[in-house]
C-alpha cells in the first residue's frame, strides 16, 4: 500500500511538472513568434525597403517612418479582399496574394485604412 501511495505521488508530481513545462514552453514560443497587438506601431529605418503585410485583418506594421521618394509595398497575405485608402487616393481592391506599391514624393503623415474593413488602420510618416 505504501508503494502505491509513492507511485501516485510521483505521477502527480510528473503531471504537474509536465503541465508547467508545457505552459512555459508554449507561452515562450507564442510570445516570441506572434506580433504584439499592444504595440500600436513599428518604425522602420529611413531609406530601407519598406513593406506592409496585410494579415489577420490588420496592417503589420501599422505605422512606418520612411524618407521622401521611398516606395512602400503592401501585400495582402490575408484570406479576404482588402484595399488601402488614403485621403486622396486608393489602391483598389486587392485579392489575397496581391500587392500594391506607392512612392511617397512629399513629406507628411499619411493615415490610411481599408474601406472594406474600416477598423483596419495604419500610418506612414514621410520625413
Protein Blocks (a to p, Z undefined) as FASTA:
>chain_A
ZZmmmmmmmmmmmmmmmmmmmmmmmmmmmmmmpccfkbmbdcddehiacddddeehiacd
fbdcddehiacddddfbfbdcddddfkbcebjadehiacddddfbgcddddddfklmmbc
cddddZZ
